[in-house]
Amino acid sequence: MLDDVRAIAFDLDNTLWDVEPVLARAEATLLAWLAEHGPRIIRQLTPQAMRRAREELAQREPHNAHDVTYLRLTALGAHAREHGYDETLAQQAFAVFLKARNEVEVFADVVPALVRLQRRFKLGSLSNGNADLKHIGLDHLFAVSLNARELGAGKPERRCFERLASALDCRAHEILYVGDEPLLDVVAARAAGFGTVWMNRRALPWPQELAPADLNVSDCSQLATRLGL
């Protein structure tokens, strides 16, 4: 399988950086901005209530449930209208959130390993999130970067991986997909015909009910070494 590989594609959140502290910081930044520019929203809605509003929107509009940008922006627009603000407040608030969301701390192994991998393979990314590799400063390492919003669907849908293969100009079996989620990344990529790599940074046990990934690595440096680089 590894002899056929021409491209390696990565999930982003929790694969190339730890996303939980990033999102917590972005939420705090958003709330601080709203406290100054939309205080009536903050007085009436807790962060939990705002999260529920996004979840309920996703349930009402399942065709948009994959699009985290749409869900947050639309929910913020509703909050603005309901509390007597112009809807442009939502766009400004989301811009504040998105800027903070892209202030990630990439794992130390990532850039050196990607440079090694780039010498032999095309690199791509496929994410359900709304991280922007250009703003993060990694876009020069990737030939292709796709997310659920632009694809109109999210992992584990097969068409996401098919679009990725097309963008990389590779056959499915010529691509290794690397991710931290057993179902969304490994199982879904395998179903689309990709080779699979489980990025197991937290030393978790693999779910016994699932067939294992082709490779199991703890970081990107180990991946590059396993691929002979």
C-alpha positions in Angstrom: 0.0 0.0 0.0 2.7 2.5 1.0 4.5 1.9 -2.3 1.6 3.5 -4.2 1.3 6.6 -2.1 1.6 9.9 -3.9 -0.2 12.3 -1.5 -0.8 12.7 2.2 -3.8 14.6 3.4 -4.4 15.7 7.0 -7.3 16.5 9.3 -6.5 19.7 11.1 -8.0 20.1 14.6 -6.4 17.8 17.2 -4.2 16.4 14.4 -1.9 19.4 13.7 -2.8 21.4 16.9 -4.8 21.1 20.1 -8.2 22.7 19.3 -9.9 22.7 22.7 -7.9 25.6 24.2 -8.1 27.5 20.9 -11.9 27.3 20.8 -12.2 28.2 24.5 -10.0 31.3 24.0 -12.0 32.3 20.8 -15.3 32.0 22.7 -13.9 34.1 25.6 -12.7 36.7 23.0 -16.1 36.8 21.4 -17.9 37.2 24.7 -15.6 40.0 25.7 -16.3 41.8 22.4 -20.0 41.3 22.8 -19.9 42.7 26.3 -18.6 45.9 24.9 -20.5 46.1 21.6 -23.7 44.0 22.2 -24.2 44.0 26.0 -27.9 43.3 25.8 -27.1 39.9 24.2 -24.7 39.0 27.0 -27.1 40.1 29.7 -29.8 37.8 28.3 -27.9 34.8 27.0 -25.4 32.6 28.6 -22.7 30.9 26.5 -24.6 27.7 27.1 -27.7 29.2 25.6 -25.9 30.5 22.6 -24.4 27.0 22.0 -27.9 25.5 22.3 -29.1 28.0 19.7 -26.5 26.7 17.3 -27.4 23.1 18.0 -31.1 23.8 17.5 -30.3 25.6 14.2 -28.4 22.5 13.0 -31.4 20.3 13.9 -33.8 22.6 12.1 -31.5 22.8 9.0 -29.8 19.5 8.7 -28.6 20.5 5.2 -26.5 23.2 6.9 -25.4 21.2 9.9 -21.9 20.5 8.5 -21.2 24.3 8.1 -20.0 25.6 11.5 -19.4 29.1 10.0 -23.0 29.3 8.9 -24.3 28.0 12.2 -22.4 30.5 14.3 -23.0 33.5 12.0 -26.7 32.8 11.5 -27.2 32.3 15.3 -25.3 35.5 16.0 -27.5 37.3 13.5 -30.7 36.0 15.3 -29.3 37.1 18.7 -28.5 40.6 17.3 -32.0 41.1 15.9 -33.7 39.7 19.0 -31.9 42.2 21.2 -32.3 45.3 19.1 -29.0 45.4 17.2 -28.3 45.7 13.5 -27.4 42.3 11.9 -24.0 43.7 10.9 -23.1 43.3 14.6 -23.1 39.5 13.9 -20.7 39.8 11.1 -18.3 41.9 13.2 -18.6 39.6 16.1 -17.9 36.5 13.9 -14.8 38.2 12.5 -13.5 38.7 16.0 -14.2 35.0 16.8 -12.7 33.7 13.6 -9.5 35.7 14.1 -9.0 34.2 17.5 -10.0 30.7 16.2 -7.1 30.9 13.8 -4.6 31.8 16.5 -3.5 28.2 17.0 -0.3 26.8 18.4 0.9 24.1 16.0 2.4 21.0 17.6 6.2 21.3 17.6 6.6 18.2 15.3 4.3 19.5 12.6 6.3 22.0 10.5 9.6 20.0 10.4 7.7 16.8 9.5 5.6 18.5 6.8 8.7 19.9 5.2 10.2 16.3 5.1 7.0 14.9 3.7 6.6 17.6 1.1 9.8 16.5 -0.5 8.2 13.3 -1.7 4.4 13.7 -1.5 1.7 16.2 -2.4 0.2 17.4 0.8 -3.5 18.3 1.4 -6.0 18.9 4.2 -9.6 18.1 4.7 -11.4 19.5 7.8 -14.9 19.8 9.1 -13.8 23.0 10.9 -13.2 26.5 9.7 -9.5 26.9 10.4 -7.7 28.9 7.7 -4.2 27.6 6.8 -3.3 30.9 5.2 -4.0 32.8 8.4 -2.3 30.2 10.5 0.8 30.3 8.2 0.9 26.8 6.9 -0.7 27.2 3.5 2.7 27.2 1.7 3.1 23.5 2.7 -0.2 22.3 1.2 -1.1 21.9 -2.4 -4.8 21.5 -1.5 -6.9 22.6 1.5 -10.6 21.8 1.7 -13.3 22.2 4.4 -16.9 21.2 4.9 -18.3 24.7 4.2 -16.8 24.9 0.7 -17.6 21.2 -0.1 -21.3 21.5 1.0 -20.8 18.4 3.2 -18.7 17.2 6.0 -16.8 14.0 7.0 -17.7 11.2 7.1 -19.5 11.7 3.8 -17.7 9.9 1.0 -18.0 12.8 -1.5 -15.6 14.9 0.8 -12.9 12.4 0.2 -13.7 12.0 -3.5 -13.4 15.8 -3.9 -10.1 15.7 -2.1 -8.8 13.0 -4.4 -9.9 15.0 -7.4 -8.2 18.2 -6.1 -5.0 16.3 -5.5 -5.2 14.7 -8.9 -4.7 11.2 -7.4 -6.6 8.0 -7.2 -8.0 7.2 -3.8 -5.5 4.3 -3.1 -2.6 6.8 -3.8 -3.6 8.9 -0.8 -2.9 8.5 2.9 -5.4 10.3 5.1 -4.2 11.3 8.5 -6.6 12.1 11.4 -7.3 11.7 15.1 -10.9 10.6 14.9 -11.4 6.8 14.4 -14.8 7.2 12.8 -14.7 10.5 11.0 -11.1 10.2 9.8 -10.0 6.5 9.6 -13.2 4.6 9.0 -14.6 7.3 6.6 -11.3 7.6 4.6 -11.0 3.8 4.3 -14.5 3.5 3.0 -13.5 6.0 0.3 -10.6 3.8 -0.7 -7.8 5.8 1.0 -4.9 4.5 3.0 -5.4 5.5 6.6 -3.2 6.8 9.5 -4.5 7.3 13.0 -2.8 10.3 14.7 -2.9 9.1 18.3 -1.3 12.0 20.2 -3.1 11.2 23.4 -2.1 7.5 23.5 -5.7 6.4 23.5 -6.8 2.7 23.0 -8.1 2.0 19.5 -11.9 1.1 19.6 -12.0 -2.7 19.5 -15.1 -2.9 17.4 -13.3 -1.1 14.5 -10.7 -2.4 12.0 -7.4 -0.6 12.7 -5.8 2.1 10.5 -3.0 1.1 8.2 -0.6 3.1 10.3 -0.8 4.3 13.9 1.5 7.2 14.8 1.9 9.5 17.8 3.0 12.6 15.8 3.9 13.8 12.4 7.6 13.2 12.9 6.9 9.5 13.5 4.8 9.4 10.3 7.6 10.8 8.2 10.0 8.3 9.7 7.6 5.4 9.1 7.4 6.5 5.4 11.2 6.4 5.1 11.9 10.2 5.3 
